[in-house]
Amino acid sequence: MRPDTLARTAECVASGHSLDRALREFLDEFYLAPTAELKSSMLADEPPAVGDPRVESLFGAVAEYLAHQYGLPDVPDWAYSPRRYLDRAWHASPMADEGMREYLTFSSPAEFASRNIFTEERPLRRARGPRPPGNESR
């Protein structure tokens, strides 16, 4: 069963499923949700601890980023918990040589960079996913 909330995504990861796959499946469900209310509800519950500070921070960044990109009324309070921030930089790319780290550092959306997660400009895009409102030119 595909995770339909960010909390269920964390449960999948905690039970041994691949983070990449679980997150992709959640994003597919999120992008298909027809209303802002449903999208908000998919982010509302705090994801349980998974035992990896990077993933804990990533879930906070994902919730804040999606809420901002889709103009949702609120970012869930749990996303701002201290455990949702890394103390050290994480360049989230398997090819993070010096040049790539510099690119990621400057291209990362604020919701990720503020948590010391450095990634590409549109980190949650899916080939079949819709574009967020107001971002049609990207």
N, CA, C and O atoms as CSV, one atom per row, in Angstrom:
chain,resi,resn,atom,element,x,y,z
A,1,MET,N,N,0.840,-1.191,0.000
A,1,MET,CA,C,0.000,0.000,0.000
A,1,MET,C,C,0.880,1.247,0.000
A,1,MET,O,O,1.831,1.350,0.775
A,2,ARG,N,N,0.558,2.169,-0.858
A,2,ARG,CA,C,1.326,3.409,-0.973
A,2,ARG,C,C,1.040,4.314,0.221
A,2,ARG,O,O,-0.110,4.441,0.641
A,3,PRO,N,N,2.084,4.945,0.771
A,3,PRO,CA,C,1.831,5.863,1.884
A,3,PRO,C,C,1.076,7.101,1.409
A,3,PRO,O,O,1.447,7.722,0.413
A,4,ASP,N,N,0.019,7.451,2.127
A,4,ASP,CA,C,-0.780,8.604,1.727
A,4,ASP,C,C,-0.638,9.777,2.694
A,4,ASP,O,O,-1.342,10.780,2.567
A,5,THR,N,N,0.266,9.652,3.652
A,5,THR,CA,C,0.622,10.764,4.531
A,5,THR,C,C,2.136,10.724,4.723
A,5,THR,O,O,2.775,9.696,4.500
A,6,LEU,N,N,2.694,11.846,5.133
A,6,LEU,CA,C,4.124,11.874,5.408
A,6,LEU,C,C,4.445,10.999,6.620
A,6,LEU,O,O,5.507,10.379,6.672
A,7,ALA,N,N,3.534,10.946,7.592
A,7,ALA,CA,C,3.735,10.083,8.760
A,7,ALA,C,C,3.802,8.614,8.344
A,7,ALA,O,O,4.642,7.867,8.846
A,8,ARG,N,N,2.936,8.201,7.442
A,8,ARG,CA,C,2.974,6.805,6.973
A,8,ARG,C,C,4.235,6.537,6.154
A,8,ARG,O,O,4.760,5.423,6.150
A,9,THR,N,N,4.707,7.553,5.472
A,9,THR,CA,C,5.961,7.416,4.736
A,9,THR,C,C,7.090,7.091,5.711
A,9,THR,O,O,7.902,6.201,5.456
A,10,ALA,N,N,7.138,7.812,6.822
A,10,ALA,CA,C,8.161,7.546,7.844
A,10,ALA,C,C,8.001,6.145,8.430
A,10,ALA,O,O,8.994,5.467,8.693
A,11,GLU,N,N,6.769,5.711,8.635
A,11,GLU,CA,C,6.538,4.356,9.142
A,11,GLU,C,C,7.091,3.316,8.169
A,11,GLU,O,O,7.692,2.326,8.586
A,12,CYS,N,N,6.888,3.542,6.883
A,12,CYS,CA,C,7.436,2.625,5.870
A,12,CYS,C,C,8.958,2.575,5.955
A,12,CYS,O,O,9.555,1.499,5.924
A,13,VAL,N,N,9.579,3.745,6.064
A,13,VAL,CA,C,11.034,3.822,6.145
A,13,VAL,C,C,11.522,3.141,7.422
A,13,VAL,O,O,12.501,2.395,7.390
A,14,ALA,N,N,10.852,3.390,8.537
A,14,ALA,CA,C,11.251,2.783,9.811
A,14,ALA,C,C,11.138,1.257,9.775
A,14,ALA,O,O,11.866,0.558,10.480
A,15,SER,N,N,10.228,0.751,8.954
A,15,SER,CA,C,10.056,-0.705,8.878
A,15,SER,C,C,10.955,-1.345,7.821
A,15,SER,O,O,10.835,-2.537,7.539
A,16,GLY,N,N,11.850,-0.558,7.240
A,16,GLY,CA,C,12.847,-1.122,6.347
A,16,GLY,C,C,12.674,-0.848,4.869
A,16,GLY,O,O,13.495,-1.286,4.064
A,17,HIS,N,N,11.632,-0.137,4.492
A,17,HIS,CA,C,11.450,0.199,3.077
A,17,HIS,C,C,12.427,1.301,2.673
A,17,HIS,O,O,12.900,2.064,3.515
A,18,SER,N,N,12.713,1.373,1.408
A,18,SER,CA,C,13.609,2.384,0.862
A,18,SER,C,C,13.011,3.778,1.030
A,18,SER,O,O,11.844,4.001,0.709
A,19,LEU,N,N,13.813,4.713,1.532
A,19,LEU,CA,C,13.373,6.099,1.655
A,19,LEU,C,C,12.993,6.655,0.291
A,19,LEU,O,O,11.950,7.294,0.149
A,20,ASP,N,N,13.828,6.419,-0.709
A,20,ASP,CA,C,13.552,6.950,-2.049
A,20,ASP,C,C,12.205,6.473,-2.574
A,20,ASP,O,O,11.413,7.269,-3.080
A,21,ARG,N,N,11.951,5.202,-2.456
A,21,ARG,CA,C,10.693,4.663,-2.984
A,21,ARG,C,C,9.492,5.167,-2.184
A,21,ARG,O,O,8.495,5.604,-2.759
A,22,ALA,N,N,9.591,5.103,-0.856
A,22,ALA,CA,C,8.471,5.544,-0.011
A,22,ALA,C,C,8.156,7.011,-0.262
A,22,ALA,O,O,6.986,7.385,-0.344
A,23,LEU,N,N,9.183,7.850,-0.386
A,23,LEU,CA,C,8.958,9.275,-0.620
A,23,LEU,C,C,8.359,9.513,-2.003
A,23,LEU,O,O,7.455,10.336,-2.149
A,24,ARG,N,N,8.847,8.808,-3.015
A,24,ARG,CA,C,8.273,8.947,-4.361
A,24,ARG,C,C,6.792,8.568,-4.356
A,24,ARG,O,O,5.967,9.260,-4.953
A,25,GLU,N,N,6.463,7.478,-3.688
A,25,GLU,CA,C,5.068,7.037,-3.649
A,25,GLU,C,C,4.196,8.054,-2.915
A,25,GLU,O,O,3.079,8.342,-3.346
A,26,PHE,N,N,4.705,8.601,-1.801
A,26,PHE,CA,C,3.953,9.643,-1.098
A,26,PHE,C,C,3.742,10.859,-2.002
A,26,PHE,O,O,2.635,11.391,-2.079
A,27,LEU,N,N,4.790,11.293,-2.676
A,27,LEU,CA,C,4.673,12.467,-3.545
A,27,LEU,C,C,3.639,12.245,-4.642
A,27,LEU,O,O,2.874,13.154,-4.965
A,28,ASP,N,N,3.611,11.056,-5.214
A,28,ASP,CA,C,2.593,10.761,-6.225
A,28,ASP,C,C,1.194,10.937,-5.646
A,28,ASP,O,O,0.323,11.520,-6.292
A,29,GLU,N,N,0.976,10.440,-4.440
A,29,GLU,CA,C,-0.338,10.577,-3.783
A,29,GLU,C,C,-0.632,12.048,-3.480
A,29,GLU,O,O,-1.741,12.525,-3.719
A,30,PHE,N,N,0.350,12.754,-2.961
A,30,PHE,CA,C,0.181,14.169,-2.609
A,30,PHE,C,C,-0.189,14.983,-3.847
A,30,PHE,O,O,-1.130,15.777,-3.809
A,31,TYR,N,N,0.537,14.793,-4.929
A,31,TYR,CA,C,0.294,15.577,-6.139
A,31,TYR,C,C,-1.074,15.284,-6.753
A,31,TYR,O,O,-1.649,16.136,-7.430
A,32,LEU,N,N,-1.586,14.096,-6.519
A,32,LEU,CA,C,-2.900,13.733,-7.048
A,32,LEU,C,C,-4.058,14.179,-6.155
A,32,LEU,O,O,-5.212,14.152,-6.583
A,33,ALA,N,N,-3.765,14.586,-4.933
A,33,ALA,CA,C,-4.821,15.027,-4.012
A,33,ALA,C,C,-5.528,16.238,-4.614
A,33,ALA,O,O,-4.872,17.204,-5.004
A,34,PRO,N,N,-6.866,16.198,-4.693
A,34,PRO,CA,C,-7.589,17.236,-5.429
A,34,PRO,C,C,-7.780,18.566,-4.711
A,34,PRO,O,O,-8.088,19.567,-5.359
A,35,THR,N,N,-7.604,18.607,-3.384
A,35,THR,CA,C,-7.874,19.854,-2.666
A,35,THR,C,C,-6.730,20.229,-1.735
A,35,THR,O,O,-5.944,19.378,-1.318
A,36,ALA,N,N,-6.651,21.512,-1.419
A,36,ALA,CA,C,-5.650,21.987,-0.459
A,36,ALA,C,C,-5.889,21.368,0.918
A,36,ALA,O,O,-4.937,21.070,1.639
A,37,GLU,N,N,-7.141,21.179,1.278
A,37,GLU,CA,C,-7.459,20.584,2.583
A,37,GLU,C,C,-6.901,19.169,2.678
A,37,GLU,O,O,-6.334,18.787,3.702
A,38,LEU,N,N,-7.063,18.400,1.619
A,38,LEU,CA,C,-6.539,17.036,1.621
A,38,LEU,C,C,-5.013,17.046,1.636
A,38,LEU,O,O,-4.396,16.246,2.340
A,39,LYS,N,N,-4.406,17.934,0.876
A,39,LYS,CA,C,-2.948,18.049,0.881
A,39,LYS,C,C,-2.455,18.402,2.290
A,39,LYS,O,O,-1.483,17.819,2.771
A,40,SER,N,N,-3.120,19.348,2.945
A,40,SER,CA,C,-2.731,19.730,4.311
A,40,SER,C,C,-2.835,18.547,5.267
A,40,SER,O,O,-1.965,18.346,6.114
A,41,SER,N,N,-3.891,17.776,5.131
A,41,SER,CA,C,-4.082,16.633,6.030
A,41,SER,C,C,-2.999,15.574,5.822
A,41,SER,O,O,-2.688,14.820,6.743
A,42,MET,N,N,-2.429,15.512,4.636
A,42,MET,CA,C,-1.386,14.539,4.347
A,42,MET,C,C,-0.058,14.909,5.014
A,42,MET,O,O,0.841,14.076,5.131
A,43,LEU,N,N,0.055,16.161,5.447
A,43,LEU,CA,C,1.262,16.646,6.116
A,43,LEU,C,C,1.071,16.849,7.612
A,43,LEU,O,O,2.044,17.054,8.338
A,44,ALA,N,N,-0.165,16.794,8.078
A,44,ALA,CA,C,-0.507,17.235,9.433
A,44,ALA,C,C,0.121,16.405,10.547
A,44,ALA,O,O,0.641,16.968,11.511
A,45,ASP,N,N,0.082,15.100,10.437
A,45,ASP,CA,C,0.573,14.251,11.532
A,45,ASP,C,C,2.092,14.160,11.503
A,45,ASP,O,O,2.696,13.996,10.443
A,46,GLU,N,N,2.697,14.267,12.673
A,46,GLU,CA,C,4.155,14.219,12.756
A,46,GLU,C,C,4.674,12.826,12.424
A,46,GLU,O,O,4.208,11.834,12.985
A,47,PRO,N,N,5.630,12.756,11.520
A,47,PRO,CA,C,6.237,11.461,11.225
A,47,PRO,C,C,6.992,10.927,12.445
A,47,PRO,O,O,7.682,11.686,13.125
A,48,PRO,N,N,6.866,9.633,12.723
A,48,PRO,CA,C,7.596,9.060,13.844
A,48,PRO,C,C,9.100,9.048,13.571
A,48,PRO,O,O,9.536,9.140,12.423
A,49,ALA,N,N,9.871,8.935,14.627
A,49,ALA,CA,C,11.326,8.864,14.499
A,49,ALA,C,C,11.716,7.630,13.698
A,49,ALA,O,O,11.122,6.563,13.854
A,50,VAL,N,N,12.712,7.784,12.846
A,50,VAL,CA,C,13.206,6.663,12.047
A,50,VAL,C,C,14.644,6.291,12.401
A,50,VAL,O,O,15.191,5.330,11.860
A,51,GLY,N,N,15.256,7.057,13.314
A,51,GLY,CA,C,16.604,6.735,13.764
A,51,GLY,C,C,17.726,7.310,12.926
A,51,GLY,O,O,18.886,6.951,13.131
A,52,ASP,N,N,17.419,8.189,11.993
A,52,ASP,CA,C,18.441,8.808,11.153
A,52,ASP,C,C,18.187,10.314,11.132
A,52,ASP,O,O,17.172,10.756,10.593
A,53,PRO,N,N,19.096,11.116,11.714
A,53,PRO,CA,C,18.881,12.565,11.762
A,53,PRO,C,C,18.661,13.198,10.395
A,53,PRO,O,O,17.916,14.171,10.282
A,54,ARG,N,N,19.296,12.664,9.354
A,54,ARG,CA,C,19.101,13.219,8.017
A,54,ARG,C,C,17.649,13.055,7.575
A,54,ARG,O,O,17.043,13.981,7.036
A,55,VAL,N,N,17.113,11.887,7.805
A,55,VAL,CA,C,15.736,11.621,7.393
A,55,VAL,C,C,14.765,12.430,8.239
A,55,VAL,O,O,13.759,12.925,7.730
A,56,GLU,N,N,15.060,12.569,9.530
A,56,GLU,CA,C,14.208,13.384,10.409
A,56,GLU,C,C,14.132,14.812,9.872
A,56,GLU,O,O,13.057,15.408,9.809
A,57,SER,N,N,15.283,15.345,9.490
A,57,SER,CA,C,15.332,16.704,8.945
A,57,SER,C,C,14.659,16.778,7.580
A,57,SER,O,O,13.959,17.741,7.269
A,58,LEU,N,N,14.878,15.764,6.786
A,58,LEU,CA,C,14.284,15.739,5.457
A,58,LEU,C,C,12.762,15.812,5.515
A,58,LEU,O,O,12.153,16.534,4.726
A,59,PHE,N,N,12.142,15.082,6.429
A,59,PHE,CA,C,10.687,15.125,6.535
A,59,PHE,C,C,10.197,16.526,6.908
A,59,PHE,O,O,9.165,16.972,6.407
A,60,GLY,N,N,10.926,17.219,7.778
A,60,GLY,CA,C,10.558,18.604,8.095
A,60,GLY,C,C,10.656,19.504,6.875
A,60,GLY,O,O,9.777,20.330,6.629
A,61,ALA,N,N,11.736,19.338,6.107
A,61,ALA,CA,C,11.924,20.141,4.891
A,61,ALA,C,C,10.835,19.844,3.866
A,61,ALA,O,O,10.305,20.760,3.237
A,62,VAL,N,N,10.503,18.571,3.697
A,62,VAL,CA,C,9.471,18.185,2.729
A,62,VAL,C,C,8.138,18.816,3.097
A,62,VAL,O,O,7.454,19.368,2.235
A,63,ALA,N,N,7.764,18.739,4.368
A,63,ALA,CA,C,6.475,19.308,4.798
A,63,ALA,C,C,6.439,20.811,4.568
A,63,ALA,O,O,5.457,21.333,4.040
A,64,GLU,N,N,7.491,21.508,4.956
A,64,GLU,CA,C,7.515,22.960,4.785
A,64,GLU,C,C,7.534,23.339,3.302
A,64,GLU,O,O,6.813,24.247,2.887
A,65,TYR,N,N,8.329,22.670,2.523
A,65,TYR,CA,C,8.439,22.951,1.087
A,65,TYR,C,C,7.105,22.742,0.381
A,65,TYR,O,O,6.658,23.610,-0.368
A,66,LEU,N,N,6.468,21.600,0.613
A,66,LEU,CA,C,5.189,21.326,-0.051
A,66,LEU,C,C,4.115,22.314,0.382
A,66,LEU,O,O,3.319,22.766,-0.441
A,67,ALA,N,N,4.088,22.653,1.675
A,67,ALA,CA,C,3.098,23.627,2.149
A,67,ALA,C,C,3.283,24.974,1.457
A,67,ALA,O,O,2.306,25.615,1.072
A,68,HIS,N,N,4.525,25.400,1.300
A,68,HIS,CA,C,4.786,26.678,0.633
A,68,HIS,C,C,4.502,26.598,-0.867
A,68,HIS,O,O,3.875,27.498,-1.427
A,69,GLN,N,N,4.953,25.542,-1.512
A,69,GLN,CA,C,4.774,25.414,-2.957
A,69,GLN,C,C,3.307,25.362,-3.359
A,69,GLN,O,O,2.934,25.855,-4.424
A,70,TYR,N,N,2.477,24.769,-2.514
A,70,TYR,CA,C,1.062,24.613,-2.852
A,70,TYR,C,C,0.167,25.609,-2.137
A,70,TYR,O,O,-1.057,25.471,-2.152
A,71,GLY,N,N,0.770,26.612,-1.511
A,71,GLY,CA,C,-0.010,27.673,-0.881
A,71,GLY,C,C,-0.955,27.162,0.190
A,71,GLY,O,O,-2.055,27.688,0.358
A,72,LEU,N,N,-0.530,26.145,0.910
A,72,LEU,CA,C,-1.381,25.601,1.974
A,72,LEU,C,C,-1.454,26.599,3.124
A,72,LEU,O,O,-0.528,27.388,3.313
A,73,PRO,N,N,-2.534,26.575,3.890
A,73,PRO,CA,C,-2.717,27.589,4.924
A,73,PRO,C,C,-1.661,27.572,6.022
A,73,PRO,O,O,-1.358,28.612,6.605
A,74,ASP,N,N,-1.098,26.402,6.308
A,74,ASP,CA,C,-0.127,26.301,7.413
A,74,ASP,C,C,0.930,25.254,7.116
A,74,ASP,O,O,0.681,24.259,6.435
A,75,VAL,N,N,2.102,25.506,7.643
A,75,VAL,CA,C,3.129,24.472,7.735
A,75,VAL,C,C,2.895,23.804,9.091
A,75,VAL,O,O,2.723,24.500,10.091
A,76,PRO,N,N,2.886,22.475,9.144
A,76,PRO,CA,C,2.653,21.825,10.436
A,76,PRO,C,C,3.714,22.240,11.462
A,76,PRO,O,O,4.896,22.338,11.134
A,77,ASP,N,N,3.286,22.482,12.699
A,77,ASP,CA,C,4.212,22.909,13.754
A,77,ASP,C,C,5.363,21.935,13.957
A,77,ASP,O,O,6.486,22.350,14.246
A,78,TRP,N,N,5.091,20.640,13.808
A,78,TRP,CA,C,6.135,19.643,14.043
A,78,TRP,C,C,7.334,19.844,13.119
A,78,TRP,O,O,8.450,19.456,13.463
A,79,ALA,N,N,7.116,20.444,11.952
A,79,ALA,CA,C,8.203,20.626,10.984
A,79,ALA,C,C,9.291,21.559,11.510
A,79,ALA,O,O,10.415,21.544,11.008
A,80,TYR,N,N,8.970,22.363,12.507
A,80,TYR,CA,C,9.940,23.312,13.075
A,80,TYR,C,C,10.584,22.799,14.364
A,80,TYR,O,O,11.305,23.542,15.029
A,81,SER,N,N,10.336,21.557,14.717
A,81,SER,CA,C,10.952,20.956,15.900
A,81,SER,C,C,12.472,20.936,15.727
A,81,SER,O,O,12.958,20.735,14.614
A,82,PRO,N,N,13.230,21.141,16.808
A,82,PRO,CA,C,14.695,21.123,16.695
A,82,PRO,C,C,15.247,19.839,16.062
A,82,PRO,O,O,16.292,19.877,15.412
A,83,ARG,N,N,14.565,18.714,16.241
A,83,ARG,CA,C,15.084,17.475,15.645
A,83,ARG,C,C,14.898,17.439,14.132
A,83,ARG,O,O,15.351,16.500,13.477
A,84,ARG,N,N,14.240,18.443,13.571
A,84,ARG,CA,C,14.046,18.531,12.125
A,84,ARG,C,C,15.127,19.381,11.461
A,84,ARG,O,O,14.978,19.775,10.304
A,85,TYR,N,N,16.221,19.668,12.185
A,85,TYR,CA,C,17.334,20.460,11.669
A,85,TYR,C,C,18.641,19.713,11.920
A,85,TYR,O,O,18.835,19.122,12.982
A,86,LEU,N,N,19.524,19.744,10.943
A,86,LEU,CA,C,20.827,19.103,11.072
A,86,LEU,C,C,21.868,20.086,11.594
A,86,LEU,O,O,21.805,21.283,11.316
A,87,ASP,N,N,22.819,19.565,12.349
A,87,ASP,CA,C,23.932,20.380,12.826
A,87,ASP,C,C,25.015,20.531,11.760
A,87,ASP,O,O,25.749,21.519,11.743
A,88,ARG,N,N,25.106,19.543,10.875
A,88,ARG,CA,C,26.130,19.545,9.836
A,88,ARG,C,C,25.485,19.475,8.456
A,88,ARG,O,O,24.383,18.951,8.290
A,89,ALA,N,N,26.182,20.003,7.499
A,89,ALA,CA,C,25.672,20.019,6.127
A,89,ALA,C,C,25.567,18.607,5.560
A,89,ALA,O,O,26.423,17.750,5.782
A,90,TRP,N,N,24.484,18.406,4.823
A,90,TRP,CA,C,24.279,17.151,4.073
A,90,TRP,C,C,24.008,17.540,2.632
A,90,TRP,O,O,22.986,18.152,2.323
A,91,HIS,N,N,24.916,17.186,1.770
A,91,HIS,CA,C,24.745,17.413,0.334
A,91,HIS,C,C,24.124,16.146,-0.227
A,91,HIS,O,O,24.803,15.139,-0.430
A,92,ALA,N,N,22.832,16.211,-0.472
A,92,ALA,CA,C,22.037,15.033,-0.813
A,92,ALA,C,C,22.170,14.676,-2.282
A,92,ALA,O,O,21.232,14.837,-3.062
A,93,SER,N,N,23.333,14.196,-2.643
A,93,SER,CA,C,23.571,13.757,-4.015
A,93,SER,C,C,24.651,12.690,-3.982
A,93,SER,O,O,25.649,12.835,-3.276
A,94,PRO,N,N,24.460,11.623,-4.739
A,94,PRO,CA,C,25.509,10.608,-4.788
A,94,PRO,C,C,26.763,11.095,-5.512
A,94,PRO,O,O,27.818,10.470,-5.406
A,95,MET,N,N,26.660,12.202,-6.246
A,95,MET,CA,C,27.797,12.748,-6.984
A,95,MET,C,C,28.290,14.042,-6.342
A,95,MET,O,O,28.605,14.993,-7.058
A,96,ALA,N,N,28.365,14.104,-5.046
A,96,ALA,CA,C,28.673,15.358,-4.363
A,96,ALA,C,C,30.179,15.622,-4.292
A,96,ALA,O,O,30.766,15.639,-3.210
A,97,ASP,N,N,30.798,15.828,-5.467
A,97,ASP,CA,C,32.180,16.284,-5.485
A,97,ASP,C,C,32.178,17.778,-5.160
A,97,ASP,O,O,31.121,18.352,-4.902
A,98,GLU,N,N,33.332,18.398,-5.170
A,98,GLU,CA,C,33.406,19.807,-4.765
A,98,GLU,C,C,32.524,20.710,-5.620
A,98,GLU,O,O,31.828,21.570,-5.081
A,99,GLY,N,N,32.536,20.537,-6.926
A,99,GLY,CA,C,31.708,21.366,-7.808
A,99,GLY,C,C,30.226,21.141,-7.579
A,99,GLY,O,O,29.440,22.088,-7.565
A,100,MET,N,N,29.850,19.891,-7.401
A,100,MET,CA,C,28.441,19.573,-7.156
A,100,MET,C,C,27.993,20.121,-5.806
A,100,MET,O,O,26.877,20.627,-5.687
A,101,ARG,N,N,28.842,20.028,-4.796
A,101,ARG,CA,C,28.480,20.580,-3.472
A,101,ARG,C,C,28.232,22.082,-3.567
A,101,ARG,O,O,27.302,22.600,-2.949
A,102,GLU,N,N,29.061,22.780,-4.336
A,102,GLU,CA,C,28.868,24.225,-4.507
A,102,GLU,C,C,27.533,24.505,-5.194
A,102,GLU,O,O,26.785,25.384,-4.766
A,103,TYR,N,N,27.237,23.766,-6.246
A,103,TYR,CA,C,25.949,23.933,-6.943
A,103,TYR,C,C,24.785,23.678,-5.995
A,103,TYR,O,O,23.854,24.480,-5.931
A,104,LEU,N,N,24.828,22.576,-5.264
A,104,LEU,CA,C,23.734,22.240,-4.348
A,104,LEU,C,C,23.573,23.296,-3.258
A,104,LEU,O,O,22.453,23.629,-2.871
A,105,THR,N,N,24.680,23.813,-2.772
A,105,THR,CA,C,24.633,24.829,-1.717
A,105,THR,C,C,23.873,26.063,-2.177
A,105,THR,O,O,23.115,26.649,-1.404
A,106,PHE,N,N,24.065,26.461,-3.421
A,106,PHE,CA,C,23.428,27.680,-3.910
A,106,PHE,C,C,22.066,27.460,-4.552
A,106,PHE,O,O,21.301,28.410,-4.712
A,107,SER,N,N,21.753,26.228,-4.920
A,107,SER,CA,C,20.473,25.982,-5.588
A,107,SER,C,C,19.380,25.478,-4.648
A,107,SER,O,O,18.208,25.461,-5.025
A,108,SER,N,N,19.733,25.078,-3.459
A,108,SER,CA,C,18.756,24.487,-2.543
A,108,SER,C,C,17.664,25.461,-2.135
A,108,SER,O,O,17.948,26.611,-1.799
A,109,PRO,N,N,16.415,25.005,-2.163
A,109,PRO,CA,C,15.325,25.847,-1.646
A,109,PRO,C,C,15.548,26.144,-0.165
A,109,PRO,O,O,16.156,25.351,0.554
A,110,ALA,N,N,15.055,27.282,0.272
A,110,ALA,CA,C,15.261,27.730,1.653
A,110,ALA,C,C,14.782,26.714,2.686
A,110,ALA,O,O,15.394,26.573,3.745
A,111,GLU,N,N,13.700,26.009,2.388
A,111,GLU,CA,C,13.144,25.044,3.334
A,111,GLU,C,C,14.125,23.900,3.602
A,111,GLU,O,O,14.096,23.288,4.670
A,112,PHE,N,N,14.979,23.619,2.643
A,112,PHE,CA,C,16.000,22.584,2.804
A,112,PHE,C,C,17.285,23.184,3.356
A,112,PHE,O,O,17.863,22.655,4.305
A,113,ALA,N,N,17.731,24.287,2.764
A,113,ALA,CA,C,18.990,24.904,3.176
A,113,ALA,C,C,18.971,25.324,4.642
A,113,ALA,O,O,19.989,25.219,5.325
A,114,SER,N,N,17.834,25.797,5.130
A,114,SER,CA,C,17.747,26.215,6.538
A,114,SER,C,C,17.965,25.043,7.489
A,114,SER,O,O,18.274,25.239,8.664
A,115,ARG,N,N,17.805,23.837,6.981
A,115,ARG,CA,C,18.005,22.628,7.786
A,115,ARG,C,C,19.363,21.975,7.505
A,115,ARG,O,O,19.629,20.863,7.960
A,116,ASN,N,N,20.217,22.673,6.753
A,116,ASN,CA,C,21.528,22.154,6.367
A,116,ASN,C,C,21.428,20.985,5.387
A,116,ASN,O,O,22.321,20.140,5.327
A,117,ILE,N,N,20.351,20.941,4.631
A,117,ILE,CA,C,20.188,19.949,3.581
A,117,ILE,C,C,20.359,20.689,2.262
A,117,ILE,O,O,19.642,21.648,1.976
A,118,PHE,N,N,21.308,20.235,1.470
A,118,PHE,CA,C,21.600,20.909,0.211
A,118,PHE,C,C,21.282,19.964,-0.940
A,118,PHE,O,O,21.825,18.864,-1.047
A,119,THR,N,N,20.395,20.429,-1.783
A,119,THR,CA,C,19.853,19.603,-2.852
A,119,THR,C,C,19.611,20.457,-4.079
A,119,THR,O,O,19.953,21.639,-4.096
A,120,GLU,N,N,19.032,19.872,-5.093
A,120,GLU,CA,C,18.774,20.608,-6.321
A,120,GLU,C,C,17.640,21.624,-6.161
A,120,GLU,O,O,16.940,21.640,-5.148
A,121,GLU,N,N,17.475,22.456,-7.163
A,121,GLU,CA,C,16.499,23.550,-7.125
A,121,GLU,C,C,15.061,23.067,-6.929
A,121,GLU,O,O,14.297,23.702,-6.201
A,122,ARG,N,N,14.686,21.977,-7.551
A,122,ARG,CA,C,13.323,21.422,-7.423
A,122,ARG,C,C,13.424,19.990,-6.933
A,122,ARG,O,O,13.261,19.056,-7.718
A,123,PRO,N,N,13.689,19.802,-5.654
A,123,PRO,CA,C,14.039,18.478,-5.130
A,123,PRO,C,C,12.917,17.449,-5.130
A,123,PRO,O,O,13.197,16.251,-5.074
A,124,LEU,N,N,11.687,17.862,-5.191
A,124,LEU,CA,C,10.576,16.916,-5.065
A,124,LEU,C,C,9.792,16.750,-6.359
A,124,LEU,O,O,8.643,16.308,-6.336
A,125,ARG,N,N,10.386,17.089,-7.458
A,125,ARG,CA,C,9.662,16.979,-8.724
A,125,ARG,C,C,9.515,15.506,-9.112
A,125,ARG,O,O,10.351,14.659,-8.799
A,126,ARG,N,N,8.433,15.258,-9.793
A,126,ARG,CA,C,8.138,13.930,-10.335
A,126,ARG,C,C,7.777,14.134,-11.793
A,126,ARG,O,O,7.131,15.123,-12.138
A,127,ALA,N,N,8.175,13.232,-12.638
A,127,ALA,CA,C,7.930,13.368,-14.073
A,127,ALA,C,C,6.453,13.525,-14.374
A,127,ALA,O,O,6.076,14.285,-15.266
A,128,ARG,N,N,5.617,12.815,-13.640
A,128,ARG,CA,C,4.192,12.879,-13.928
A,128,ARG,C,C,3.437,13.805,-12.984
A,128,ARG,O,O,2.210,13.890,-13.041
A,129,GLY,N,N,4.162,14.493,-12.124
A,129,GLY,CA,C,3.502,15.355,-11.157
A,129,GLY,C,C,3.163,16.713,-11.718
A,129,GLY,O,O,3.830,17.192,-12.635
A,130,PRO,N,N,2.130,17.345,-11.179
A,130,PRO,CA,C,1.774,18.701,-11.614
A,130,PRO,C,C,2.777,19.715,-11.099
A,130,PRO,O,O,3.527,19.455,-10.158
A,131,ARG,N,N,2.774,20.850,-11.722
A,131,ARG,CA,C,3.610,21.942,-11.236
A,131,ARG,C,C,2.829,22.702,-10.164
A,131,ARG,O,O,1.614,22.866,-10.276
A,132,PRO,N,N,3.532,23.166,-9.124
A,132,PRO,CA,C,2.842,23.963,-8.105
A,132,PRO,C,C,2.245,25.218,-8.706
A,132,PRO,O,O,2.786,25.756,-9.672
A,133,PRO,N,N,1.134,25.698,-8.153
A,133,PRO,CA,C,0.525,26.936,-8.654
A,133,PRO,C,C,1.542,28.079,-8.642
A,133,PRO,O,O,2.301,28.239,-7.686
A,134,GLY,N,N,1.545,28.867,-9.714
A,134,GLY,CA,C,2.432,30.018,-9.769
A,134,GLY,C,C,3.820,29.699,-10.270
A,134,GLY,O,O,4.629,30.612,-10.436
A,135,ASN,N,N,4.133,28.423,-10.520
A,135,ASN,CA,C,5.468,28.026,-10.959
A,135,ASN,C,C,5.429,27.408,-12.356
A,135,ASN,O,O,6.217,26.510,-12.650
A,136,GLU,N,N,4.550,27.861,-13.196
A,136,GLU,CA,C,4.367,27.260,-14.496
A,136,GLU,C,C,5.593,27.406,-15.392
A,136,GLU,O,O,5.799,26.587,-16.288
A,137,SER,N,N,6.405,28.425,-15.168
A,137,SER,CA,C,7.540,28.679,-16.045
A,137,SER,C,C,8.735,27.782,-15.745
A,137,SER,O,O,9.663,27.724,-16.552
A,138,ARG,N,N,8.746,27.097,-14.640
A,138,ARG,CA,C,9.903,26.267,-14.262
A,138,ARG,C,C,9.864,24.933,-14.908
A,138,ARG,O,O,10.761,24.117,-14.694
